[in-house]
């Protein structure tokens, strides 16, 4: 091979490989529409600020992950996170805000441990897989009374017609059922306090705060990354039980130690702080709720009008966070998934226990992403229908 033909060959090769690389880059770097159920989409600005802080936090020359949790810098992060949560939810001093570890799953038993005696009974409304898990844990510690369940219809609705016996210490609800796509819209009329798993819809809409004794949520949907769990507890419901608890499992410990009894998850808390800041910058819950309602309506309207698709949740109980639906012809499932992938849509497959599709449209998901999904659904109906 002459030196000229070698250059020619190398140029050809370079061109070929660079075309492949451009193709790959387009796939990898094309805008992704993230419909995962959790961990889930985060606001762009949060990711940008978090990446800067991962390298150099506020010009300290240290990563946020390298500073002491007792340092002034991190104490300020903790204080701000609490302050922002208080502002977003309009919390007064009767409530404590805790930033814990162990996920919402730890709260399944920590709530019962701290709020009910062994012989007390706790009322549970069973609205799905996560409620069932909460019930299972509570049964280890106290008596459980199932007030109502939607298991008879594979959890496709929220039961509202139930009585709360006087004997119940409190009532536990799951506000939004991430897997089944249903959401509680009416809160029980009771003088018992509510304990609520709000993992998948916290900060997404206004709630009647006075009804809640305790709210918990894993952060990884609407409140940041996984690794931190938010607990909001009304102080006057604590200190009433007879059990002796390990120190770290007492809410009072974390109240007294300002969420730093042991080393808190500094990076997840920092990213949650940024997420709270973003919610406030967007205009707070009212604005966020309005955006959420428009996104949900866009998608449900398409599901209801497109002959290829059908929603799985009872219409009145549909979640504004997790939209569950099926394609009428199962043979088209793969084609739909492929079309989604081509459009940059990720995380649309339904939970493994239910199948079909689930679009999680949390606070940080942009309308543009919902519009892209609806576009793919419309195009499929034209081509296939
Ligand atoms: N409750 C609900 C409603 C959830 O969606 C989840 C997680 N998807 C959990 C509890 C469990 O949360 P964690 O993984 O933080 O324990």
Boltz pocket constraint, residues with backbone or C-beta under 6 A from the ligand:
constraints:
  - pocket:
      binder: B
      contacts: [[A, 37], [A, 38], [A, 102], [A, 103], [A, 104], [A, 105], [A, 106], [A, 130], [A, 174], [A, 176], [A, 177], [A, 178], [A, 179], [A, 197], [A, 198], [A, 199], [A, 200], [A, 218], [A, 219]]
      max_distance: 6.0
